[in-house]
Amino acid sequence: RSPVPGSRIIRVCRGTTLAPTIMRVLARHAFRRSNWTGASVRAFSAYPHAVVLPKDSNQALGIGQYAIDFINGKYGETVDDKVWERIEMFHTDSVMCGVSALAMKTNAPTVLRNEALTYKDSNGATVFGSGEKVSPEKAVVANASAVREWDSNGTVFGYNPSIPGHTAGEFGHNDFYPVVVAAAQVTGSIDGKKALRAMIASDEIRGRLAEVFSLKSYKIDHVVHGAIASAAVYGALLGATPEQIESAIGMAVAHYIPFRAIRAGRDLSDSKGSSAAISTEAAVLSMRRAMAGFAGPKDIFRNPESIFRFFEPTTGGTSSNKDIIDITLGNKQRWGPGDAPFNLVLSHSGSDFAVMGMHFKLGLYEHQSAGALQGVVNAVLGNPDLLAAGPSGVSGIEITAYEPAYGIIGDPAKKNPQTRQSADHSMAFIVSRMLLKAFKTDAATLSDNNAAWKALMLSPYDYGHEALWDKDTREMMQRISFKHGGPEYDAKYPDGIPTSMDITLSSGKTISSGLVMYPSGHARDTAADLKGILHHKAQLLGGIAIEQDEFAGFHSRLVNMIDASSGDMQNIYTFDYNKLVSHPPIDG
């Protein structure tokens, strides 16, 4: 390996008054080097509040060391208060999604919870609504499946232009917090603040991986990044070594890669909603095996046959080749040593953590429809003619959107959803339900943006069997058309969710939403009362599941988890499951 640029100058000048100036100049030079060589990044990090794992290093080992260091407080109390607040909000939101999914007897969460309860383990973890301990990976798969079922918890777009190379744009969701709670319950020594710190680390690892490697580009499901983060964080909490975490990450990537076959077809199965849960179950199991002595593949990010270098070779062929099959199968030069396809920057201090760039869903909807829903809110506010017209007074709705929203949830074929899982990926269905709700709402209630989001919030009932076949919803969907906004809109994603909506009334009047970039709930939106709207969402979903007298205490434990003792963490997810509010199965 060649020496670090400028190292001889540094040795000569060390101890002189010139040293600091020379170091600053060389640091700027190193950061600007187009190839971001690992040596220069290691020597002159441009990120004093982060750990940089260069592409020519063992990043799996580095992730393990980062998780151990950050979770165990190596960097001190250097995380901004707003990061602590944000992680608590995402965790609480995810739990409310999970318990309501169980109350409404959704299939996969119910099946996996029942399965988990057959794996008794006095040294394990708990599922939602039970104090009985089960094998930790089984608690994780049950709880993560429930959290994900509604597709209503947090979302990441994998986009951070402030860091070179961190704009890959991979999706992801905040499904993985049950891993941390399971670890806290297994060890019995992790308090609420350390658990929240571990959740920050989990979101940091998976969020930054989403910024540097687009799994969807290769038809791989986005949950792989979360599985890697889960292995690292679970291991760090249980006292694993960096080498054991490296081994577990290697196993998770080498043995358990879910392809997007789970998302193919018009009507989706339980596998789609439970993908994160199943991958995370495998990650926790891999970590347990590694700690028991099982040796998984090392240095998985630089392994030429792993997904990273397999799909984005760093020796031989380049990503500019159009034939990915030729790159991956025909290029024999990729065998042997080579860099990973990316550098990885992981924050440990300040406010620039990945979780701060993640987005809330203010109700139940697919994240790419958020711009259209904000368009509905914008159109309703200040337009009494629209509300007075009623459903029959709407002659047409044109939604202009970006790719991939236009091609996926704007697909005209999705105007005829047959299942709840298909309906929540149909922009026509989602927009129709919110607009019809507006027509049934007292106009005085829709006083401003915050009030409108609360009043029009889509709940599980908006996707149930009755809603799915509602005559007015089906009729409204047929009046909706979609238009691709072209390069102008595409260029604005994933920085924002560029969407606009024109609603034409029978009178001939057209009401326009204007261009929506940062809808309420988006990380870059600063106008909405996010805490107030999320509190309403928690009451809506929590009230579906838990009687009011018990809900207040359950919700308070989550909101105040930072003050929870290690003993409190043993019951953080506990409530009387037998007293769940009774509902018929939502899917009929």
C-alpha positions as CSV (number, residue, x, y, z in Angstrom):
1,R,0.0,0.0,0.0
2,S,1.3,3.5,-0.8
3,P,1.9,5.8,2.1
4,V,-0.6,8.3,3.2
5,P,-0.2,11.5,1.0
6,G,1.8,14.1,2.9
7,S,2.9,11.7,5.6
8,R,6.6,12.6,5.2
9,I,5.7,16.3,5.5
10,I,3.8,15.6,8.7
11,R,6.7,13.6,10.2
12,V,9.1,16.4,9.5
13,C,6.8,19.2,10.8
14,R,5.4,17.4,13.8
15,G,5.9,19.5,16.9
16,T,6.3,22.8,14.9
17,T,3.8,25.6,14.6
18,L,3.3,24.7,11.0
19,A,1.8,21.3,11.8
20,P,-1.9,22.3,12.4
21,T,-2.0,24.4,9.2
22,I,-0.5,21.6,7.1
23,M,-2.9,19.1,8.6
24,R,-5.9,21.3,7.6
25,V,-4.6,21.7,4.0
26,L,-4.0,18.0,3.6
27,A,-7.3,17.1,5.1
28,R,-9.1,19.3,2.5
29,H,-7.0,17.7,-0.3
30,A,-7.8,14.2,0.9
31,F,-11.5,14.9,1.1
32,R,-11.6,16.2,-2.4
33,R,-9.8,13.3,-4.0
34,S,-12.3,11.8,-6.4
35,N,-11.5,8.2,-5.6
36,W,-11.9,8.6,-1.9
37,T,-9.0,6.2,-1.2
38,G,-9.3,4.5,2.2
39,A,-5.9,5.6,3.4
40,S,-6.7,9.3,3.0
41,V,-10.1,9.0,4.6
42,R,-8.6,7.2,7.6
43,A,-5.9,9.8,8.0
44,F,-8.0,13.0,7.4
45,S,-11.6,12.4,8.1
46,A,-13.8,15.3,7.0
47,Y,-16.4,14.1,9.5
48,P,-15.3,14.8,13.1
49,H,-18.7,13.6,14.4
50,A,-18.6,10.3,12.5
51,V,-16.7,7.1,11.9
52,V,-15.6,6.6,8.3
53,L,-15.3,3.0,7.0
54,P,-13.4,3.3,3.7
55,K,-14.1,1.0,0.8
56,D,-10.7,-0.6,1.1
57,S,-11.3,-1.7,4.7
58,N,-13.1,-4.6,6.4
59,Q,-16.5,-2.7,6.8
60,A,-18.3,-5.6,8.4
61,L,-15.7,-5.6,11.2
62,G,-15.9,-1.8,11.3
63,I,-19.7,-1.9,11.7
64,G,-19.2,-4.2,14.6
65,Q,-16.7,-2.0,16.3
66,Y,-18.9,1.1,15.6
67,A,-21.9,-0.6,17.2
68,I,-19.9,-1.6,20.3
69,D,-18.3,1.8,20.7
70,F,-21.4,3.9,20.2
71,I,-23.8,1.8,22.2
72,N,-21.4,1.5,25.1
73,G,-20.8,5.3,25.3
74,K,-17.3,5.6,24.0
75,Y,-18.1,9.1,22.6
76,G,-19.8,10.4,25.7
77,E,-23.0,12.3,25.9
78,T,-22.6,13.9,22.5
79,V,-26.0,13.0,20.8
80,D,-28.3,16.1,20.4
81,D,-31.5,16.1,22.3
82,K,-33.6,16.2,19.1
83,V,-32.1,12.9,18.1
84,W,-33.2,11.3,21.3
85,E,-36.7,12.8,20.8
86,R,-36.9,11.6,17.3
87,I,-35.9,8.0,18.0
88,E,-38.5,7.8,20.8
89,M,-41.2,9.1,18.4
90,F,-40.4,6.5,15.8
91,H,-40.3,3.7,18.3
92,T,-43.6,4.7,20.0
93,D,-45.2,5.0,16.5
94,S,-44.0,1.6,15.5
95,V,-45.4,-0.1,18.6
96,M,-48.8,1.5,18.2
97,C,-48.9,0.2,14.6
98,G,-48.0,-3.3,16.0
99,V,-50.5,-3.6,18.8
100,S,-53.4,-2.4,16.6
101,A,-52.5,-4.9,13.9
102,L,-52.8,-7.7,16.5
103,A,-56.1,-6.4,17.8
104,M,-57.6,-6.5,14.4
105,K,-56.5,-10.1,13.9
106,T,-54.2,-9.6,10.9
107,N,-53.0,-12.9,9.7
108,A,-49.1,-12.9,9.7
109,P,-48.7,-11.1,13.1
110,T,-51.2,-13.5,14.7
111,V,-49.6,-16.6,13.2
112,L,-46.1,-15.5,14.2
113,R,-47.0,-14.5,17.7
114,N,-48.7,-17.8,18.3
115,E,-45.6,-19.6,16.9
116,A,-43.3,-17.6,19.2
117,L,-45.3,-18.6,22.3
118,T,-44.5,-22.2,21.6
119,Y,-40.7,-21.5,21.9
120,K,-40.5,-21.0,25.7
121,D,-37.2,-19.6,27.0
122,S,-36.8,-18.3,30.5
123,N,-33.7,-16.3,29.3
124,G,-35.5,-14.9,26.2
125,A,-37.7,-12.0,25.3
126,T,-41.4,-11.2,25.2
127,V,-44.0,-10.7,22.4
128,F,-46.4,-7.8,22.5
129,G,-49.0,-8.3,25.3
130,S,-47.3,-11.1,27.1
131,G,-44.9,-11.3,30.1
132,E,-43.9,-14.9,29.1
133,K,-40.4,-15.2,27.7
134,V,-39.7,-17.0,24.4
135,S,-36.6,-17.5,22.2
136,P,-35.4,-14.0,21.3
137,E,-35.4,-14.5,17.5
138,K,-39.0,-15.7,17.8
139,A,-40.0,-12.6,19.8
140,V,-38.3,-10.5,17.2
141,V,-40.0,-12.1,14.2
142,A,-43.5,-11.8,15.9
143,N,-43.1,-8.2,17.1
144,A,-41.4,-6.9,13.9
145,S,-44.1,-8.5,11.8
146,A,-46.8,-6.7,13.8
147,V,-45.0,-3.4,13.6
148,R,-44.8,-3.7,9.8
149,E,-48.3,-5.0,9.0
150,W,-50.0,-1.7,8.3
151,D,-47.1,-0.3,6.3
152,S,-47.6,2.8,8.5
153,N,-44.4,3.2,10.4
154,G,-41.3,5.2,9.6
155,T,-39.6,5.3,6.2
156,V,-36.1,6.1,4.9
157,F,-35.3,7.1,1.3
158,G,-31.5,6.6,1.5
159,Y,-30.6,10.1,0.4
160,N,-28.0,12.4,2.0
161,P,-26.4,14.7,-0.5
162,S,-24.1,16.2,2.1
163,I,-22.0,13.1,2.1
164,P,-20.4,12.1,-1.3
165,G,-21.7,8.8,-2.5
166,H,-24.6,8.7,0.0
167,T,-27.5,9.2,-2.5
168,A,-28.3,5.6,-3.6
169,G,-31.9,6.1,-2.7
170,E,-32.8,2.7,-1.2
171,F,-36.1,2.5,0.7
172,G,-36.4,1.1,4.2
173,H,-38.7,1.2,7.2
174,N,-38.4,1.4,11.0
175,D,-39.3,-2.2,11.6
176,F,-36.3,-3.3,13.6
177,Y,-36.7,-1.8,17.1
178,P,-37.9,-5.1,18.6
179,V,-34.3,-6.4,18.2
180,V,-33.1,-3.9,20.8
181,V,-35.9,-4.6,23.3
182,A,-35.3,-8.4,22.9
183,A,-31.6,-7.8,23.7
184,A,-32.5,-5.7,26.8
185,Q,-34.8,-8.5,28.0
186,V,-32.3,-11.2,27.4
187,T,-29.5,-9.5,29.3
188,G,-31.6,-7.9,32.0
189,S,-29.0,-5.1,32.3
190,I,-29.9,-2.6,29.6
191,D,-31.9,0.5,30.7
192,G,-34.1,2.6,28.5
193,K,-31.5,5.2,27.5
194,K,-29.1,2.5,26.4
195,A,-31.9,0.8,24.5
196,L,-32.7,4.1,22.7
197,R,-29.0,4.6,21.9
198,A,-28.9,1.1,20.3
199,M,-32.0,2.1,18.3
200,I,-30.2,5.2,17.0
201,A,-27.3,2.9,16.1
202,S,-29.5,0.5,14.3
203,D,-31.1,3.2,12.2
204,E,-27.7,4.7,11.6
205,I,-26.3,1.5,10.1
206,R,-29.3,0.6,8.0
207,G,-30.0,4.2,7.0
208,R,-26.4,4.8,5.8
209,L,-26.3,1.5,4.0
210,A,-29.5,2.6,2.2
211,E,-27.7,5.7,1.1
212,V,-24.7,3.8,-0.5
213,F,-26.2,0.6,-2.0
214,S,-29.6,0.3,-3.8
215,L,-30.8,-3.2,-3.2
216,K,-34.0,-2.6,-5.3
217,S,-31.8,-2.0,-8.4
218,Y,-30.9,-5.6,-8.3
219,K,-34.4,-6.9,-7.3
220,I,-33.4,-7.5,-3.7
221,D,-35.7,-6.5,-0.9
222,H,-34.7,-3.5,1.1
223,V,-34.7,-5.4,4.4
224,V,-31.2,-6.7,4.0
225,H,-29.8,-3.4,5.3
226,G,-31.9,-3.7,8.4
227,A,-30.8,-7.3,9.0
228,I,-27.2,-6.2,8.9
229,A,-27.9,-3.5,11.4
230,S,-29.9,-5.9,13.6
231,A,-27.0,-8.4,13.8
232,A,-24.6,-5.7,14.7
233,V,-26.7,-4.0,17.4
234,Y,-28.0,-7.3,19.0
235,G,-24.4,-8.5,19.2
236,A,-23.1,-5.3,20.7
237,L,-25.8,-5.3,23.4
238,L,-25.0,-8.9,24.3
239,G,-21.3,-8.4,24.6
240,A,-20.1,-9.9,21.3
241,T,-16.7,-9.1,19.9
242,P,-16.3,-7.2,16.6
243,E,-15.1,-10.4,15.0
244,Q,-18.3,-12.2,16.2
245,I,-20.4,-9.4,14.8
246,E,-18.5,-9.6,11.5
247,S,-19.2,-13.3,11.4
248,A,-23.0,-12.8,12.0
249,I,-23.2,-10.1,9.3
250,G,-21.4,-12.5,7.0
251,M,-23.9,-15.2,7.7
252,A,-26.9,-12.9,7.3
253,V,-25.7,-11.7,3.9
254,A,-24.4,-15.0,2.6
255,H,-27.3,-17.2,3.6
256,Y,-30.4,-15.0,3.8
257,I,-31.0,-12.7,0.8
258,P,-34.7,-12.0,0.1
259,F,-35.5,-11.1,-3.5
260,R,-38.4,-8.9,-4.5
261,A,-40.4,-12.0,-5.6
262,I,-42.3,-11.4,-2.4
263,R,-43.6,-8.1,-4.0
264,A,-44.5,-9.4,-7.5
265,G,-48.0,-9.8,-8.7
266,R,-51.2,-7.9,-8.1
267,D,-52.3,-9.5,-4.8
268,L,-49.5,-9.6,-2.2
269,S,-49.0,-12.4,0.3
270,D,-48.0,-12.3,4.0
271,S,-44.3,-12.6,2.9
272,K,-44.2,-9.0,1.8
273,G,-45.3,-7.5,5.1
274,S,-43.2,-9.9,7.1
275,S,-40.0,-9.7,5.1
276,A,-38.2,-7.4,7.6
277,A,-39.3,-9.7,10.4
278,I,-38.1,-12.9,8.8
279,S,-34.8,-11.4,7.8
280,T,-34.2,-10.0,11.3
281,E,-35.1,-13.4,12.8
282,A,-32.3,-14.8,10.7
283,A,-29.9,-12.0,11.7
284,V,-30.5,-12.6,15.5
285,L,-30.1,-16.3,15.0
286,S,-26.9,-15.7,13.1
287,M,-25.6,-13.5,15.9
288,R,-26.4,-16.2,18.5
289,R,-24.6,-18.8,16.4
290,A,-21.5,-16.5,16.0
291,M,-21.4,-16.0,19.8
292,A,-21.5,-19.8,20.2
293,G,-18.5,-20.2,18.0
294,F,-19.9,-20.6,14.5
295,A,-17.6,-18.9,12.0
296,G,-19.4,-17.1,9.1
297,P,-17.9,-15.5,6.1
298,K,-15.4,-12.7,6.9
299,D,-15.2,-9.3,5.2
300,I,-18.5,-9.7,3.4
301,F,-18.6,-6.3,1.8
302,R,-15.4,-7.0,-0.1
303,N,-16.2,-10.6,-0.9
304,P,-16.4,-10.8,-4.7
305,E,-19.3,-13.3,-4.6
306,S,-21.4,-11.4,-2.0
307,I,-24.2,-9.2,-3.3
308,F,-22.3,-6.0,-3.0
309,R,-19.3,-6.7,-5.4
310,F,-21.4,-9.2,-7.3
311,F,-23.8,-6.5,-8.5
312,E,-21.4,-3.6,-8.4
313,P,-17.9,-5.0,-9.3
314,T,-14.9,-3.0,-8.2
315,T,-12.4,-4.9,-10.4
316,G,-12.8,-5.5,-14.1
317,G,-16.2,-4.3,-15.4
318,T,-17.7,-1.0,-14.4
319,S,-21.2,0.1,-13.5
320,S,-21.4,1.9,-16.8
321,N,-21.8,-1.4,-18.5
322,K,-25.5,-1.9,-19.4
323,D,-25.5,-5.7,-19.3
324,I,-25.4,-6.5,-15.6
325,I,-25.4,-10.2,-16.4
326,D,-22.2,-9.8,-18.4
327,I,-20.7,-7.8,-15.6
328,T,-21.5,-10.2,-12.9
329,L,-21.1,-13.6,-14.6
330,G,-18.8,-12.9,-17.6
331,N,-16.2,-10.8,-15.9
332,K,-13.6,-13.1,-14.3
333,Q,-11.4,-10.3,-13.2
334,R,-13.8,-9.6,-10.3
335,W,-12.5,-12.7,-8.6
336,G,-9.9,-12.0,-5.9
337,P,-9.1,-8.9,-3.8
338,G,-10.9,-5.7,-4.4
339,D,-12.6,-2.8,-2.7
340,A,-16.2,-2.6,-1.6
341,P,-18.3,-0.5,-3.9
342,F,-18.7,2.3,-1.3
343,N,-17.4,4.2,1.6
344,L,-19.6,4.3,4.7
345,V,-20.0,7.2,7.1
346,L,-21.6,6.5,10.5
347,S,-22.4,9.3,12.9
348,H,-21.6,9.1,16.6
349,S,-22.2,12.7,17.8
350,G,-24.2,15.8,17.1
351,S,-27.5,15.8,15.1
352,D,-26.6,14.5,11.7
353,F,-27.8,10.9,12.3
354,A,-29.7,8.9,9.7
355,V,-32.8,8.8,11.8
356,M,-33.1,12.6,11.4
357,G,-33.7,12.1,7.7
358,M,-36.4,9.5,8.1
359,H,-40.1,10.2,7.5
360,F,-43.3,9.6,9.5
361,K,-46.5,8.4,8.0
362,L,-49.4,10.3,9.4
363,G,-51.8,7.4,9.1
364,L,-52.0,4.3,6.9
365,Y,-50.6,4.8,3.4
366,E,-47.8,3.8,1.1
367,H,-45.0,6.4,1.6
368,Q,-44.9,7.4,-2.1
369,S,-48.5,8.6,-1.9
370,A,-47.7,11.2,0.9
371,G,-47.4,14.0,-1.7
372,A,-50.8,13.2,-3.1
373,L,-52.4,13.1,0.3
374,Q,-50.9,16.5,1.1
375,G,-52.4,17.6,-2.2
376,V,-55.8,16.5,-0.9
377,V,-55.3,18.5,2.3
378,N,-54.1,21.5,0.4
379,A,-57.1,21.3,-2.0
380,V,-59.6,21.0,0.8
381,L,-58.2,23.8,2.9
382,G,-59.7,27.2,1.8
383,N,-61.8,25.7,-1.0
384,P,-65.4,25.5,0.2
385,D,-66.6,24.8,-3.3
386,L,-64.8,21.4,-3.3
387,L,-66.5,20.3,0.0
388,A,-69.8,21.6,-1.1
389,A,-69.6,19.7,-4.4
390,G,-69.5,16.4,-2.7
391,P,-68.4,13.1,-4.4
392,S,-70.8,13.5,-7.3
393,G,-69.5,17.0,-8.0
394,V,-66.0,15.8,-8.8
395,S,-65.7,15.0,-12.5
396,G,-61.9,14.2,-12.6
397,I,-58.7,14.2,-10.6
398,E,-55.3,14.3,-12.3
399,I,-52.2,13.4,-10.2
400,T,-48.8,14.3,-11.5
401,A,-46.0,12.4,-9.9
402,Y,-42.4,11.2,-10.2
403,E,-40.9,7.9,-10.9
404,P,-41.1,5.4,-9.2
405,A,-44.4,6.6,-7.7
406,Y,-46.0,7.0,-11.2
407,G,-45.0,3.5,-12.3
408,I,-45.7,1.6,-9.1
409,I,-48.6,2.9,-7.0
410,G,-49.9,5.0,-9.9
411,D,-50.3,2.0,-12.1
412,P,-53.8,2.1,-13.6
413,A,-54.1,-1.7,-12.9
414,K,-54.2,-0.8,-9.2
415,K,-57.6,0.8,-9.6
416,N,-59.0,-2.6,-8.8
417,P,-57.3,-3.8,-5.6
418,Q,-58.5,-7.2,-4.3
419,T,-56.7,-7.2,-1.0
420,R,-55.8,-4.8,1.8
421,Q,-52.1,-5.2,1.0
422,S,-52.9,-4.2,-2.6
423,A,-55.1,-1.3,-1.7
424,D,-52.4,0.3,0.4
425,H,-50.2,0.3,-2.6
426,S,-52.8,1.9,-4.9
427,M,-52.6,5.7,-5.0
428,A,-56.0,5.8,-6.5
429,F,-57.5,3.9,-3.6
430,I,-55.6,5.9,-1.0
431,V,-56.5,9.3,-2.4
432,S,-60.1,8.3,-2.9
433,R,-60.5,7.2,0.8
434,M,-59.0,10.5,2.1
435,L,-61.1,12.7,-0.2
436,L,-64.3,10.8,0.6
437,K,-63.5,11.3,4.3
438,A,-63.1,15.0,3.7
439,F,-66.6,15.2,2.2
440,K,-68.1,13.6,5.4
441,T,-66.2,15.9,7.7
442,D,-67.5,19.2,9.1
443,A,-65.7,22.0,7.2
444,A,-65.2,23.8,10.5
445,T,-63.0,20.9,11.7
446,L,-60.7,21.4,8.7
447,S,-59.3,24.7,10.1
448,D,-55.7,24.3,9.2
449,N,-53.1,21.7,8.0
450,N,-52.7,20.1,11.4
451,A,-56.4,19.8,12.1
452,A,-57.0,18.4,8.6
453,W,-54.4,15.7,8.9
454,K,-55.9,14.6,12.2
455,A,-59.5,14.7,10.9
456,L,-58.7,12.9,7.6
457,M,-56.2,10.4,9.0
458,L,-56.5,7.0,7.3
459,S,-56.9,4.2,9.7
460,P,-57.0,0.4,9.4
461,Y,-60.8,0.7,8.8
462,D,-60.0,2.5,5.5
463,Y,-58.4,-0.7,4.2
464,G,-60.7,-3.4,5.6
465,H,-63.0,-5.7,3.7
466,E,-65.9,-3.2,3.8
467,A,-63.8,-0.3,2.6
468,L,-62.1,-2.3,-0.1
469,W,-65.5,-3.0,-1.8
470,D,-67.1,0.4,-0.9
471,K,-69.1,1.6,-3.9
472,D,-68.2,5.3,-3.6
473,T,-64.5,4.5,-3.3
474,R,-64.6,2.3,-6.4
475,E,-66.4,5.1,-8.4
476,M,-64.0,7.8,-7.2
477,M,-61.0,5.7,-8.2
478,Q,-62.2,5.6,-11.8
479,R,-62.2,9.4,-12.0
480,I,-58.5,9.5,-11.1
481,S,-55.8,9.7,-13.8
482,F,-52.1,9.8,-13.5
483,K,-49.4,11.8,-15.3
484,H,-45.7,11.4,-15.2
485,G,-44.1,14.7,-14.3
486,G,-41.0,13.9,-16.5
487,P,-37.4,14.9,-15.7
488,E,-38.6,18.0,-13.8
489,Y,-40.3,15.8,-11.2
490,D,-37.9,12.9,-11.3
491,A,-35.0,15.2,-10.5
492,K,-36.7,16.3,-7.3
493,Y,-36.9,12.8,-5.8
494,P,-35.7,11.5,-3.4
495,D,-34.9,14.9,-1.9
496,G,-38.7,15.4,-1.8
497,I,-41.9,13.7,-2.9
498,P,-42.8,15.9,-5.9
499,T,-46.5,15.6,-6.6
500,S,-49.3,17.9,-7.7
501,M,-53.0,17.4,-8.0
502,D,-55.8,19.1,-10.1
503,I,-59.4,18.4,-9.1
504,T,-61.9,19.4,-11.7
505,L,-65.5,19.9,-10.5
506,S,-68.7,19.4,-12.5
507,S,-69.0,23.2,-12.6
508,G,-65.8,23.3,-14.6
509,K,-63.8,24.8,-11.8
510,T,-60.3,23.3,-11.3
511,I,-58.8,23.3,-7.8
512,S,-55.0,22.8,-7.8
513,S,-52.9,21.6,-4.9
514,G,-49.7,23.2,-6.2
515,L,-46.4,21.3,-6.2
516,V,-45.9,19.3,-3.0
517,M,-42.3,18.6,-2.2
518,Y,-42.2,18.0,1.5
519,P,-45.6,16.7,2.8
520,S,-46.3,16.7,6.5
521,G,-44.4,13.9,8.1
522,H,-41.4,14.3,5.7
523,A,-38.1,14.9,7.4
524,R,-37.6,18.2,5.6
525,D,-41.1,19.6,6.4
526,T,-40.9,22.2,9.2
527,A,-44.5,23.5,9.2
528,A,-46.6,20.6,10.6
529,D,-47.1,20.0,14.4
530,L,-45.5,16.6,14.1
531,K,-45.8,15.7,17.8
532,G,-49.4,16.7,17.9
533,I,-50.4,14.7,14.8
534,L,-48.4,11.7,15.9
535,H,-50.1,11.8,19.4
536,H,-53.5,11.7,17.5
537,K,-52.2,8.7,15.5
538,A,-51.1,7.0,18.7
539,Q,-54.5,7.5,20.2
540,L,-56.2,6.3,17.0
541,L,-54.2,3.1,16.7
542,G,-53.7,2.4,20.4
543,G,-57.4,3.0,21.0
544,I,-58.2,0.3,18.5
545,A,-56.2,-2.2,20.6
546,I,-56.2,-1.2,24.3
547,E,-58.9,0.0,26.6
548,Q,-58.4,3.7,27.5
549,D,-57.6,3.0,31.2
550,E,-54.7,0.7,30.3
551,F,-53.6,2.6,27.1
552,A,-52.5,5.7,29.0
553,G,-50.0,3.8,31.1
554,F,-48.7,1.7,28.2
555,H,-48.2,4.8,26.0
556,S,-46.5,6.6,28.8
557,R,-43.9,3.9,29.3
558,L,-43.0,4.2,25.6
559,V,-42.9,8.0,25.5
560,N,-40.7,8.1,28.7
561,M,-38.5,5.1,27.8
562,I,-35.4,7.2,28.2
563,D,-36.0,7.1,32.0
564,A,-36.8,3.4,32.2
565,S,-34.7,1.1,34.3
566,S,-33.3,-2.2,33.2
567,G,-36.1,-3.8,35.2
568,D,-38.7,-1.6,33.5
569,M,-37.5,-2.8,30.1
570,Q,-38.6,-6.3,31.0
571,N,-42.2,-5.2,30.7
572,I,-42.0,-2.4,28.2
573,Y,-44.2,-4.3,25.7
574,T,-46.5,-5.9,28.3
575,F,-50.3,-5.3,28.6
576,D,-53.2,-7.7,29.1
577,Y,-53.6,-9.4,25.8
578,N,-56.8,-11.0,26.9
579,K,-58.4,-7.5,27.3
580,L,-57.6,-6.4,23.7
581,V,-60.5,-4.5,22.2
582,S,-62.5,-7.0,20.3
583,H,-62.7,-6.7,16.5
584,P,-63.7,-9.0,13.8
585,P,-60.8,-9.9,11.5
586,I,-60.2,-6.8,9.4
587,D,-59.8,-8.9,6.2
588,G,-63.1,-10.6,6.5
